[in-house]
Amino acid sequence: MAPKKIYHFISHTHWDREWYLPFERFRYRLVQLIDRLLDLLDREPEFYYFHLDGQTIVLEDYYALRPGHRERLESYIRQGRILVGPWYQQNDLFLTSGESTVRNLMKGIAQSRQLGSEMKVGYLPDHFGLISQMPQIFREVGLDNCVFGRGYDLAEHPLPFFRWQAPDGSDVDGMLLYFWYNSAQRLPSEKEALASVFAGMREREEAVNPSGHYAMMNGVDHLEAQYDLPTVLASLRDIAGEEIEVVHSTLPSYVKGVQSYMQEQQEGVLETIKGELREAFEYSILAGTLSSRIYLKQANVRCHDLVEKWIEPLSVFSQQLQLDPYEADTIDYYWQLYMENHPHDSICGCSQDSVHDHMMDRFKRLEELAGEIIERKKTILARQIQADAYDLQDQKLVVFNTSQLPSGAVQQTAVYFLEEDQVSAFAIEDEEGHAIPYRVLSEEIVRKQVISPINLPGVLRVKRVDIEWQPAAPALGYAAYRVRPGRAGAVIQELADSLSTQPLLPVLENEYLRVELLPTGAFHLQDKLSSLTYHDQGRIQDAGDGGDLYVFKNVDGDVPAFWSEAVSFVDWTRNELYEQCVYEFTWELPESLDASQIRRSSQSTPCDFRVTLRLDRGSRQVRMNVELENRVKDHRIRLLFHGIGAADEVLAGGQFDVVRRQWDAGSSYQRDANSQPFWKWLAPVHGAAGCAIFAKGLHEYEMTNSGCTAGITMLRGVETINLREEARMEEDLQPKGQCLGRTEVELALRPFSLDSVTPTRLYQEAELFHQGVECKLLALDEERWNKGRAWVQDTMHKGVFMEINPNADRPKLPASGSFLKVAGEVMVSALKWSTDGKGPLLRVYNVEETDSPVTVSGEGLDGEVRRTNLLEEWQETLKVETGQLNTVVAARKIVTYQLPQPQNS
């Protein structure tokens, strides 16, 4: 007798915290949903289960308005009747860092385990495509399956079930919600209607799913529980008869049933699919969200760098040296607030304007908090650097570099001197006493506020000198420079404006690259090492966009236009530090779509462009800064970069990966723009050669011109969440989605050959380009710079109180050095303190196709190193020999090490 087919009716809601309504309105509705759910569970013992969308953030949102209901709600979670986790929130996977996804799971699983356990399902119901390393991430947190809704085209595959494999070989059981997460959205209670509806459901389910287990998803976005479901299911059992079983079930039960089926299949029945999932037509993967409201993406990447590249590493260094404790609670707060901006409808930019206004406020708060934390850590570390040879009037100018590569780019820094000292000249020297050249940009007398924890704020009159210079700092370390007032410095003299002395078009050149400007502002880029020239770089393209915040759509009759007229070169600078040119132009563009909403307007409006190209001395990359004053609507602006031939493949920075795509990946699907994602960089490769593109906060590229040209979207302006119609829906109009006003983007071009440069090296260079360095100016005579008032009222005490340095007796740091050394072809993803408080935690990943030997060394690295999973749970113990951890990171693997805690810390 054949086993019964089991129809798993799974009660749930999909909860977008903010989308077509702002957060507070949706939260109030969430509270009503959970209030009524709790009442339902109280009165109806046969309403067995409800799923809160695999998230735990909804619990916090509920408690904020119903603090007295915590025990009641948590009781049902502990009983297993309400399922939560493993996620904290449902983040977009391509627009947030890999580390953000890990912290998301860490928090969601930790909160779930406090209430019993997390739902053991890798639940990704509505993500706009899935990243390549998701199977490895799931395995690392104890999940062996993935239930998902987008990115897999069932028409191209024999089954909705498959082995999904990460690049390292880790795999999970993939299960497509082939009729999405609303396949049984709400069932009628009238018996005849129920029989008719279920007959249709059964026919379509059994046509595509041979497992005998069917996920009947009873719910959808923001819907409350179907309160009469037990009664409806009882009626359905009568209708269905003996051959099928109708159960009120859970996602874990459904997954277990399908896994039993998968285990029974002979080899070859189930496909193994490796890497990212981005199949299907454009309204399935919604690739236009990669470029909607780019200002959000730029703010997100800034805050990513602040916490992952600065707050956490500097905090680890300060704790390791026993100078300042690692503020775990503060950093957890930062992450929590940061992740509130990561749900897919939030970071994707496809929600109400007010939603994104609130997001920008969160980003601003994060930047303010990060500024305070980073300044504190820099000050504490800089204060500890030895200065025995300094004079009392000298200042330390410390350059911090938390990247994996030595830094050497030109920096702009403000240097201050007390006005009363009448400083007219100063020198900057390295630790060997060699003068460091600098260029003076401006000088002025300003009033500077002094804030102290023990005095009321004061004001100093100071001379501010803005300079450009080219300091070097070691990887994962720092270098201190000596500012010597009253000494003649190596001041770079201004050269005559090259535009007035050279009638030719600007040329920028250093040891490695030559940039030849064209009359249109495009340029040829010559790589001197390979003798290859990349022609017509940086062309600017405009195209009409008849789509929405989810998807780009071509406009009837519109042909993409390229700027092809002469530009006005307004600056051409050459000095010892860099060569730079600036050009401007104004482009008359169609002002919007016309009233039909299907064609562009015949009226035009001017948009102003300003482009700066800079080539630093000794640099292998040319920087490109584009400023746009956008005054028109319904269009897309792209920057175009031509290769030396059709790309054999495109390397794209990814989450714990370098994704290798064919140039025309996805072109078989109906898409007006075959846009692809990248994280921080991409590189079309022809043969072994290519020109990598680093881009801050940009995430969308498309290969065109038969694979010869990469287009990077710098602006996409639209104003509706839903498809446009001539009669607009009032609530759907989101004018800030047009991105009117000023937009500025920063990029860099880096020619390379894979014969001498690895993808790891390119990724490391892209990281350094993004995060840069941090500088700290600290006067030796801090007392003179300590201004303020000791009391509010006049008192006999006319001075100020001096703060005691708690680290005065601790060992001094050398003038330069690395806090930690990581040698080998790996990327550092995290350098943080472990959640158990027992030592630094280092997470690395290998993007290469081969295993990589890795050496980790640093002061106090003695004893044992614990390799952990992503949840920081012990996996194995490794030995440290002579202060070094020598290990091997397998190809495409993510590995986490808990390093020993320094003694007496």
C-alpha positions in Angstrom: 0.0 0.0 0.0 1.4 3.4 -1.0 2.1 5.8 1.9 -0.3 8.6 2.3 0.4 11.9 0.8 0.8 14.5 3.5 -0.5 18.0 3.1 1.3 20.2 5.6 -0.8 23.3 6.3 1.7 25.8 7.7 0.3 28.9 9.4 2.5 31.9 9.2 2.8 35.5 8.4 5.6 37.1 6.3 6.4 40.3 8.2 8.1 43.2 6.4 8.8 45.6 9.3 8.5 48.5 6.9 7.5 48.7 3.2 4.4 50.2 1.8 3.7 51.5 5.3 6.3 52.9 7.6 7.6 51.0 10.6 5.4 52.4 13.3 2.2 51.7 11.4 3.3 48.2 10.6 4.4 47.6 14.2 1.0 48.6 15.5 -0.5 46.1 13.1 2.0 43.4 14.3 0.9 44.0 17.8 -2.7 43.5 16.8 -1.7 40.3 15.0 0.1 38.8 18.0 -2.6 39.9 20.5 -5.2 38.0 18.5 -2.9 35.1 17.9 -2.3 34.7 21.6 -6.1 34.8 22.2 -6.5 32.2 19.5 -3.9 29.9 21.0 -5.6 30.3 24.4 -9.0 29.3 23.2 -8.3 26.8 20.5 -6.0 23.9 21.5 -6.3 22.4 18.0 -4.7 25.5 16.4 -1.3 23.9 17.0 1.3 26.2 15.4 2.1 29.6 14.0 5.4 30.8 12.4 6.6 34.4 12.9 8.5 34.4 9.6 11.7 33.0 10.9 12.6 36.2 12.7 13.1 37.3 16.3 13.1 41.1 15.8 9.3 40.9 15.7 9.4 39.9 19.4 11.3 43.1 20.3 8.9 45.1 18.2 5.9 43.5 20.1 7.4 43.9 23.6 8.0 47.6 22.9 4.2 48.1 22.9 3.1 45.1 25.0 5.8 44.7 27.7 3.3 43.0 30.0 2.6 40.2 27.5 6.2 38.9 27.3 5.7 35.9 29.5 2.5 34.9 27.8 4.1 35.0 24.3 7.3 33.3 25.4 5.3 30.5 27.0 3.9 29.6 23.6 7.3 29.8 22.0 8.8 27.4 24.6 5.9 25.0 24.0 6.7 25.0 20.3 3.4 26.4 19.2 4.9 29.7 18.0 8.1 29.2 16.0 10.8 31.8 15.8 14.3 32.1 14.3 16.9 31.3 13.1 17.1 34.9 11.8 17.0 38.2 13.7 15.6 39.8 10.6 15.2 38.9 6.9 18.1 40.8 5.4 18.8 41.2 1.7 21.9 39.0 1.1 23.5 40.9 -1.8 23.3 44.4 -0.4 24.7 43.6 3.0 28.1 42.1 3.9 28.6 38.5 4.6 29.5 39.4 8.1 26.1 41.1 8.5 24.4 37.9 7.5 26.5 36.0 10.1 25.7 38.5 12.9 22.0 38.3 11.9 22.0 34.6 12.4 24.1 34.8 15.6 21.6 37.1 17.2 18.5 35.4 15.9 19.7 32.0 17.1 20.9 33.3 20.5 17.6 34.9 21.1 15.7 31.8 20.0 17.8 29.5 22.2 17.0 31.7 25.2 13.3 30.7 24.6 14.0 27.0 23.8 15.5 26.6 20.4 15.6 28.2 16.9 13.5 26.8 14.1 15.9 24.5 12.3 15.1 25.7 8.9 17.2 27.9 6.6 14.2 30.0 5.7 14.6 32.5 2.9 11.1 33.1 1.7 11.3 36.4 -0.2 15.0 37.2 -0.9 15.7 38.6 -4.3 18.2 35.9 -5.1 20.6 33.9 -2.9 24.3 34.3 -2.4 26.8 31.6 -3.3 28.1 30.9 0.2 24.7 30.5 1.9 24.9 26.7 2.1 28.3 27.0 3.9 26.9 29.6 6.2 23.8 27.5 7.0 26.0 24.5 7.7 28.2 26.6 10.0 25.2 27.4 12.2 23.8 23.9 12.3 21.2 24.0 9.5 21.1 21.4 6.7 18.3 22.7 4.6 17.1 25.8 2.8 13.5 26.6 2.1 13.3 29.6 -0.3 11.0 31.4 -2.7 13.1 33.1 -5.4 16.1 32.6 -7.7 15.4 29.1 -9.0 13.5 28.6 -12.3 11.5 25.4 -11.9 10.9 25.3 -15.6 14.6 24.7 -16.1 14.9 21.9 -13.6 13.3 18.5 -13.1 12.4 18.9 -9.5 11.8 21.6 -6.9 14.3 19.8 -4.6 18.1 19.6 -5.1 21.4 19.6 -3.4 22.5 23.2 -3.1 26.3 23.4 -2.8 28.5 26.3 -1.8 31.9 26.9 -3.6 33.7 25.0 -0.8 31.6 21.9 -1.3 29.3 22.4 1.7 25.8 21.5 0.8 22.2 21.7 2.1 18.9 20.3 0.9 17.3 23.0 -1.3 13.5 23.2 -1.3 11.8 25.7 -3.5 8.5 27.1 -2.4 7.4 26.6 -5.9 4.0 28.2 -5.4 5.6 30.7 -3.1 4.9 31.3 0.6 1.1 31.8 0.0 0.2 28.5 -1.7 -2.7 28.1 0.7 -3.0 31.7 1.7 -6.5 31.5 3.1 -9.0 28.7 2.8 -12.7 29.1 2.4 -14.9 27.6 5.2 -17.9 26.7 3.0 -17.5 23.0 2.1 -18.2 23.2 -1.6 -15.9 26.1 -2.1 -13.2 24.4 0.0 -13.5 21.2 -2.1 -13.1 23.2 -5.3 -10.2 25.2 -4.1 -8.4 22.1 -2.7 -8.9 20.2 -5.9 -7.1 22.9 -7.8 -4.3 23.0 -5.2 -3.9 19.3 -5.2 -3.7 19.1 -9.0 -1.0 21.7 -9.3 1.0 20.5 -6.3 1.2 16.8 -7.4 2.1 17.9 -10.9 5.5 19.2 -9.8 6.2 17.6 -6.4 6.7 13.8 -6.3 7.8 13.7 -2.6 4.4 13.1 -1.1 5.0 16.1 1.2 3.4 19.4 0.3 4.0 22.8 2.0 0.6 24.5 2.1 1.6 27.9 3.2 -1.3 29.4 5.0 -0.5 33.1 5.1 1.3 35.8 3.3 2.6 39.4 3.8 1.1 40.9 7.0 -1.9 38.6 7.2 -3.1 37.4 10.6 -3.7 33.8 11.4 -6.7 32.1 9.9 -8.7 31.7 13.1 -11.1 29.0 11.8 -8.3 26.8 10.3 -8.9 23.8 12.7 -12.5 23.7 11.6 -11.6 24.1 7.9 -9.0 21.4 8.1 -11.5 19.0 9.7 -13.8 19.6 6.8 -11.0 19.1 4.4 -10.2 15.7 5.9 -13.7 14.6 5.2 -13.4 15.9 1.6 -9.9 14.4 1.0 -10.7 10.8 2.0 -8.2 8.2 3.1 -5.5 8.5 0.5 -4.1 11.8 1.9 -3.3 13.1 5.3 -4.2 16.7 6.1 -2.2 18.1 9.1 -1.7 21.4 10.8 2.1 21.3 10.6 5.3 23.2 10.8 8.1 24.0 8.4 10.5 21.7 10.3 8.1 18.8 9.9 7.7 19.5 6.2 11.5 19.7 5.7 11.9 16.4 7.6 9.4 14.7 5.2 11.0 16.1 2.1 14.5 15.1 3.3 13.3 11.5 3.8 12.2 11.5 0.2 15.5 13.0 -1.0 17.5 10.4 1.0 15.6 7.6 -0.8 16.5 8.8 -4.3 19.0 7.0 -6.4 22.1 8.9 -7.5 21.4 11.2 -10.4 17.8 11.8 -9.6 18.5 15.0 -7.6 20.5 17.8 -9.2 23.5 19.4 -7.5 23.4 23.1 -8.1 26.5 25.1 -7.1 26.8 28.7 -6.2 24.4 31.6 -6.3 20.7 31.4 -7.2 19.6 34.2 -9.5 17.5 32.5 -12.1 14.1 33.6 -13.5 12.6 36.7 -15.0 13.1 40.2 -13.7 10.0 40.4 -11.5 11.2 37.3 -9.7 14.8 38.4 -8.7 13.9 42.2 -8.7 17.4 43.2 -9.8 16.5 46.9 -10.1 16.7 47.0 -6.3 20.5 46.9 -6.6 20.4 50.5 -7.8 17.2 52.0 -6.3 18.0 54.9 -4.0 21.8 54.5 -4.2 22.2 56.9 -1.4 20.9 54.2 1.0 23.5 51.7 -0.3 26.3 54.3 0.1 25.3 55.0 3.7 25.1 51.3 4.4 28.6 50.6 3.2 29.9 53.5 5.2 28.4 52.1 8.4 29.6 48.6 7.4 33.2 49.9 7.2 32.8 51.8 10.5 31.9 48.7 12.6 33.6 45.9 10.8 36.8 47.7 9.7 37.2 50.2 12.5 35.2 49.9 15.7 35.8 46.2 16.2 39.5 45.9 15.2 40.5 49.1 17.2 38.5 47.8 20.2 40.3 44.5 20.0 43.7 46.1 19.8 42.9 48.3 22.8 41.7 45.3 24.8 44.7 43.2 23.9 47.1 45.9 25.1 45.0 46.2 28.3 44.5 49.9 27.5 40.7 50.0 27.2 38.0 47.3 27.6 36.2 45.9 24.6 32.7 47.5 24.9 30.7 44.4 23.8 27.3 45.9 24.8 27.9 49.1 22.9 29.0 47.2 19.8 26.0 44.9 20.1 23.8 48.0 20.2 25.5 49.3 17.1 24.9 46.0 15.3 21.3 45.8 16.4 20.5 49.3 15.1 22.5 48.7 11.9 20.6 45.5 11.2 17.3 47.3 11.5 18.2 48.8 8.1 18.8 45.5 6.5 15.4 43.8 5.8 15.1 43.4 2.1 12.3 46.0 1.5 14.4 48.5 3.5 17.9 48.3 2.2 16.6 47.5 -1.3 15.1 51.0 -1.4 11.7 49.8 -2.6 9.5 51.2 0.2 7.7 54.4 1.1 9.8 57.6 1.2 9.2 57.9 4.9 10.7 54.4 5.5 13.9 55.5 3.9 13.9 58.8 5.7 13.9 56.8 9.0 16.6 54.6 7.6 18.9 57.6 6.9 18.2 58.8 10.4 19.4 55.4 11.7 22.5 55.5 9.5 23.2 59.0 10.8 22.9 57.9 14.4 25.3 55.0 13.7 27.9 57.4 12.2 27.6 59.6 15.2 28.1 56.7 17.6 31.0 55.3 15.5 32.7 58.6 15.5 32.8 58.7 19.3 34.0 55.2 19.7 36.7 55.4 17.0 38.0 58.7 18.3 38.3 57.3 21.8 40.2 54.2 20.7 42.5 56.3 18.4 43.3 58.7 21.3 44.0 55.9 23.8 46.3 54.1 21.3 48.0 57.3 20.1 48.7 58.4 23.7 50.5 55.1 24.3 53.0 55.5 21.4 56.5 56.3 22.7 57.6 59.9 22.1 60.9 60.1 24.1 62.7 62.1 21.4 59.8 64.6 20.9 59.9 68.1 22.2 57.1 69.3 24.4 55.6 71.5 21.7 55.5 68.7 19.2 52.5 66.7 18.2 52.0 63.1 17.2 50.2 62.5 13.9 49.2 58.8 14.0 47.9 57.0 10.9 45.9 53.8 11.7 45.4 51.2 9.0 43.2 48.2 9.8 43.3 46.7 6.3 45.4 43.7 5.2 47.7 45.7 3.0 50.2 48.5 3.8 48.6 51.9 3.1 50.2 54.6 1.0 47.5 56.7 -0.6 47.4 60.5 -0.5 45.5 61.8 2.5 43.9 65.1 3.4 44.4 66.0 7.0 43.8 69.0 9.2 46.7 70.0 11.5 46.1 72.5 14.3 48.4 74.9 16.3 47.5 77.2 19.1 47.0 80.7 17.8 49.2 82.2 20.6 52.2 80.2 19.4 52.2 82.1 16.1 53.3 79.0 14.1 54.3 80.0 10.6 56.1 76.8 9.5 56.2 73.2 10.6 57.8 69.9 9.6 56.4 66.4 9.5 58.9 63.7 10.1 58.8 59.9 10.2 60.3 57.7 12.9 63.7 58.0 11.3 63.6 61.7 11.2 63.1 62.0 7.5 61.0 65.0 6.3 57.6 64.0 4.8 56.5 66.2 2.0 53.1 67.9 2.3 51.0 70.3 0.3 49.1 73.1 2.0 45.5 73.4 0.8 44.4 76.2 3.2 45.1 78.1 6.4 42.7 79.9 8.7 42.2 80.9 12.3 39.2 79.1 13.8 37.7 78.5 17.2 37.7 74.8 18.2 35.6 73.3 20.9 37.2 71.3 23.6 35.1 68.7 25.3 36.2 67.0 28.5 34.6 64.4 30.9 35.7 66.5 33.9 35.4 70.1 32.7 32.7 72.1 31.0 33.3 72.6 27.3 35.9 75.2 26.4 37.0 77.0 23.2 40.5 77.3 21.7 41.6 79.7 19.1 43.7 77.7 16.8 45.4 77.9 13.4 44.0 75.2 11.1 46.1 74.0 8.3 44.6 71.6 5.8 47.3 69.5 4.1 47.7 66.7 1.7 50.4 64.2 2.3 51.2 60.5 1.5 51.9 58.6 4.8 52.6 54.9 4.9 51.3 52.6 7.6 51.7 48.8 8.0 48.8 46.4 7.6 46.6 45.9 10.7 48.7 48.5 12.4 49.8 52.2 12.7 52.6 54.6 12.1 53.3 57.8 14.1 54.6 60.9 12.5 56.1 63.8 14.4 54.7 67.3 13.7 57.4 69.9 14.6 56.2 73.5 14.8 58.7 76.2 14.0 60.8 73.9 11.7 61.0 74.3 8.0 59.0 71.5 6.4 59.2 69.8 3.1 56.4 71.9 1.7 55.4 71.0 -1.9 55.4 74.1 -4.0 52.5 74.9 -6.1 53.1 74.5 -9.9 51.5 76.7 -12.5 48.1 75.6 -13.6 48.9 73.1 -16.3 45.8 74.1 -18.2 47.3 77.6 -18.8 50.8 76.3 -19.7 49.8 73.1 -21.7 47.5 73.6 -24.7 47.1 69.8 -25.1 44.5 67.6 -23.4 45.4 66.6 -19.9 47.6 63.5 -19.3 48.1 61.9 -15.9 51.1 59.6 -15.4 53.1 57.8 -12.7 55.4 54.8 -12.6 52.6 52.3 -13.5 49.8 54.0 -15.4 49.2 56.7 -18.0 45.8 58.3 -18.4 45.1 60.3 -21.6 42.0 62.5 -21.5 39.8 62.8 -24.6 37.8 66.0 -25.5 34.6 64.2 -24.3 36.0 63.5 -20.8 36.5 59.8 -21.5 40.0 58.6 -21.2 42.5 55.9 -22.3 44.2 54.0 -19.5 47.5 52.5 -20.3 49.0 49.8 -18.0 52.7 50.2 -18.4 53.5 46.7 -16.9 51.5 44.9 -19.6 51.6 47.6 -22.3 47.8 47.1 -22.6 45.6 50.2 -23.1 42.0 50.3 -22.0 40.2 52.7 -24.4 37.3 55.1 -23.8 37.0 54.6 -20.1 34.4 56.5 -18.0 31.9 57.3 -20.7 28.6 58.4 -19.3 25.3 57.0 -20.5 21.7 58.1 -19.9 18.6 56.0 -20.5 15.0 56.4 -19.7 13.5 54.2 -17.0 9.8 53.3 -17.2 10.1 50.9 -14.3 9.6 51.1 -10.6 11.7 50.8 -7.4 12.0 47.0 -8.1 12.8 46.8 -11.8 14.3 48.8 -14.6 12.1 49.0 -17.7 13.0 50.4 -21.1 10.9 53.3 -22.3 9.1 53.1 -25.6 11.1 54.8 -28.4 14.1 55.7 -26.1 17.6 54.9 -27.2 20.4 55.2 -24.5 22.4 58.3 -25.1 26.1 58.9 -24.5 27.8 62.1 -23.6 29.8 62.9 -26.8 30.4 66.6 -26.8 33.5 68.5 -25.5 33.8 69.0 -21.8 35.3 72.0 -20.0 38.6 71.1 -18.2 38.7 73.4 -15.1 41.7 72.0 -13.3 44.9 70.1 -14.1 47.2 69.7 -11.2 50.7 68.1 -11.0 52.8 67.8 -7.9 55.0 65.4 -6.0 52.0 63.6 -4.6 49.6 63.1 -7.5 48.4 64.3 -10.8 44.7 65.3 -11.2 42.3 66.8 -13.6 38.8 68.0 -13.3 36.2 68.6 -16.0 32.6 69.7 -16.1 29.7 69.7 -18.5 26.0 70.3 -18.6 23.7 67.8 -20.2 20.2 68.6 -21.4 18.1 65.5 -20.6 14.4 64.7 -20.9 12.8 66.0 -17.8 10.6 62.9 -17.0 8.2 60.5 -18.6 5.3 62.2 -20.3 1.7 62.0 -19.2 1.2 58.6 -20.8 3.9 57.1 -18.5 5.3 55.1 -21.4 7.4 57.7 -23.3 10.0 60.3 -22.3 9.0 63.9 -22.3 10.0 66.2 -25.2 11.0 68.9 -22.6 14.5 68.9 -21.4 16.3 70.1 -18.2 20.0 70.7 -17.6 22.0 68.3 -15.3 25.4 69.3 -14.2 28.3 66.9 -14.1 31.7 67.3 -12.5 34.3 64.6 -12.8 37.7 64.4 -11.0 40.4 61.9 -12.0 43.4 61.5 -9.7 46.5 59.3 -10.0 48.7 59.1 -6.9 52.4 58.7 -7.0 53.3 54.9 -6.8 49.6 53.9 -7.2 48.4 51.1 -9.5 44.9 52.6 -9.6 43.3 55.8 -10.9 40.6 57.3 -8.8 37.4 58.7 -10.4 34.9 60.9 -8.5 31.7 61.8 -10.3 29.4 64.6 -9.0 25.9 65.0 -10.5 23.3 67.6 -9.9 20.3 65.6 -11.0 17.2 67.7 -12.0 15.4 65.1 -14.2 13.2 62.1 -13.4 12.6 58.6 -14.7 16.1 57.8 -15.9 19.3 55.8 -15.2 22.9 57.1 -15.4 25.7 54.6 -15.9 29.5 54.8 -16.2 30.9 52.7 -18.9 34.2 50.9 -18.9 35.5 49.1 -22.0 37.7 46.0 -21.8 40.3 44.9 -24.3 38.0 42.3 -25.6 34.9 40.2 -24.8 35.2 39.1 -21.2 35.8 35.4 -20.7 34.4 35.8 -17.2 33.6 38.5 -14.7 35.1 38.3 -11.2 32.7 40.0 -8.8 33.3 40.7 -5.1 30.8 38.7 -3.1 29.9 37.8 0.4 32.7 35.5 1.6 33.5 34.9 -2.1 34.7 36.1 -5.4 31.9 35.1 -7.7 32.9 34.0 -11.2 30.2 34.7 -13.8 30.0 34.4 -17.5 29.6 37.8 -19.0 26.1 37.0 -20.3 24.9 35.1 -17.2 21.1 35.5 -16.9 20.6 36.8 -20.4 18.3 33.9 -21.3 15.6 35.4 -19.1 13.3 38.2 -20.1 15.0 41.2 -18.5 15.2 44.8 -19.8 18.4 45.1 -17.8 20.5 42.0 -17.1 21.9 43.6 -14.0 24.2 41.6 -11.7 25.3 42.3 -8.2 28.8 43.0 -6.8 30.2 43.8 -3.4 32.9 46.6 -3.5 34.5 45.5 -6.8 34.3 43.6 -10.1 36.7 42.7 -12.9 35.9 41.6 -16.4 38.7 39.3 -17.5 39.9 38.7 -21.1 42.6 36.1 -21.2 44.5 36.8 -18.0 44.1 40.6 -18.2 41.5 42.9 -17.0 40.7 46.2 -15.3 39.1 45.9 -11.9 36.5 48.5 -10.9 36.3 49.5 -7.2 33.1 51.3 -6.3 31.9 52.7 -3.0 28.3 51.8 -2.3 27.5 50.8 -5.8 26.3 47.3 -6.4 24.9 47.0 -10.0 26.7 46.2 -13.2 25.7 44.9 -16.6 27.9 43.6 -19.3 26.9 44.9 -22.8 28.5 45.3 -26.2 28.9 41.5 -26.5 30.7 41.3 -23.3 33.2 44.1 -24.0 31.7 46.8 -21.8 30.9 47.0 -18.1 28.2 49.5 -17.2 28.1 50.6 -13.5 24.8 52.2 -12.4 25.4 55.4 -10.4 21.9 56.7 -10.3 18.4 55.3 -11.0 15.4 57.6 -10.6 11.9 56.2 -10.4 9.0 57.0 -8.0 6.6 54.1 -7.7 6.7 50.9 -5.7 4.4 49.1 -8.1 4.1 49.0 -11.9 3.3 52.3 -13.4 -0.1 53.1 -14.7 -1.5 56.3 -16.3 -3.9 56.7 -13.3 -1.5 56.7 -10.4 -2.3 55.2 -7.0 -1.9 58.0 -4.5 -0.2 55.9 -1.8 2.3 54.5 -4.3 3.9 57.8 -5.3 7.4 58.1 -3.7 9.0 61.2 -5.2 12.3 60.8 -3.3 12.9 57.7 -5.3 13.8 60.0 -8.2 17.0 60.9 -6.4 16.8 64.5 -7.4 19.6 66.8 -6.2 23.3 66.0 -5.6 24.7 62.5 -6.1 28.4 61.8 -5.7 30.1 58.4 -6.4 33.7 57.3 -5.9 35.4 54.7 -8.0 38.9 53.4 -8.9 40.2 51.5 -11.9 43.0 49.0 -11.4 44.5 47.2 -14.4 45.9 43.8 -13.6 47.0 40.4 -14.9 46.0 37.2 -13.2 49.5 35.9 -14.0 50.8 38.2 -11.2 47.8 39.4 -9.2 45.3 37.0 -7.4 41.6 37.7 -6.9 42.5 37.8 -3.1 44.9 40.7 -3.8 42.3 42.6 -5.8 39.7 42.1 -3.0 42.2 43.4 -0.4 43.0 46.4 -2.5 39.2 47.1 -2.9 38.8 46.8 0.8 41.6 49.3 1.4 40.1 51.7 -1.2 36.8 51.5 0.7 37.9 51.9 4.3 41.0 54.1 3.8 42.9 55.0 6.9 42.2 57.0 10.1 44.5 59.8 11.4 44.8 61.2 14.9 46.6 64.4 15.9 47.7 64.4 19.6 49.7 67.2 21.3 52.4 66.1 23.7 51.6 69.0 26.0 47.9 68.0 26.4 47.5 70.4 29.3 47.8 73.5 27.1 45.1 72.1 24.8 42.8 71.4 27.8 40.5 74.4 27.9 37.2 74.7 29.6 35.5 75.7 32.8 35.8 73.8 36.0 32.5 75.2 37.4 29.4 76.8 36.0 29.6 79.7 38.6 32.6 81.9 39.3 34.8 80.3 42.0 38.2 80.7 43.5 39.3 77.8 41.2 40.4 79.5 38.0 42.0 76.6 36.2 40.7 73.4 34.8 40.9 69.9 36.1 43.3 67.4 34.4 42.2 63.9 33.6 44.5 61.2 34.8 45.9 58.8 32.2 45.1 55.3 33.6 47.7 53.8 31.2 50.6 56.1 32.1 52.6 53.2 33.6 51.9 50.7 31.0 54.5 49.7 28.4 54.8 52.2 25.5 54.2 51.2 21.9 56.9 51.6 19.2 56.6 54.4 16.7 55.0 52.0 14.2 54.0 48.4 14.0 51.3 45.8 13.4 48.9 44.7 16.1 48.4 41.4 14.3 49.8 39.8 11.2 47.9 37.6 8.9 50.0 36.2 6.1 48.5 34.1 3.3 45.9 34.3 0.5 42.9 34.9 2.7 40.5 37.7 3.4 39.9 38.9 6.9 36.1 39.2 7.5 36.0 39.9 11.3 38.4 40.8 14.1 36.3 41.1 17.2 36.1 39.9 20.8 34.5 36.6 21.2 30.9 36.5 22.6 32.1 34.5 25.6 34.6 37.3 26.5 37.6 34.9 26.4 39.7 36.4 23.7 40.0 37.9 20.2 38.1 36.2 17.4 39.5 36.2 13.8 37.4 35.1 10.9 39.0 34.6 7.5 37.9 33.2 4.2 39.6 31.9 1.1 38.3 33.1 -2.3 40.9 31.1 -4.3 40.4 27.7 -6.0 43.2 26.2 -4.1 44.0 25.7 -0.4 46.0 28.6 1.2 48.7 28.3 3.9 48.1 31.0 6.5 50.2 32.3 9.3 48.8 34.4 12.1 51.2 36.1 14.5 51.1 38.8 17.1 52.2 39.9 20.5 50.9 37.5 23.2 49.8 34.8 20.7 50.8 31.9 22.9 49.0 28.7 24.0 46.1 27.2 22.1 43.8 28.5 19.3 40.2 27.3 19.1 38.7 26.8 15.7 35.0 27.5 16.0 31.9 27.6 13.8 30.1 30.8 12.9 28.2 30.6 16.2 31.6 30.6 18.0 31.1 27.1 19.2 34.3 25.0 19.6 35.2 22.7 16.7 38.9 21.8 17.3 42.0 23.0 19.2 45.1 24.2 17.2 48.6 24.6 18.6 50.5 27.8 18.5 54.2 27.5 18.0 56.7 30.3 18.8 54.0 32.9 18.7 52.6 31.8 15.4 49.5 29.9 14.2 50.4 28.0 11.1 47.4 26.5 9.4 45.8 25.9 6.0 42.5 27.4 4.9 40.8 25.2 2.3 39.7 26.6 -1.0 36.6 28.8 -0.7 36.3 28.1 3.0 35.2 30.4 5.8 37.2 29.7 9.0 36.9 31.3 12.5 39.6 31.2 15.1 39.4 32.2 18.7 42.8 33.5 19.6 44.3 33.2 23.2 43.5 36.1 25.5 46.6 38.0 26.7 47.6 37.2 30.2 46.3 39.5 33.0 43.8 41.1 30.7 
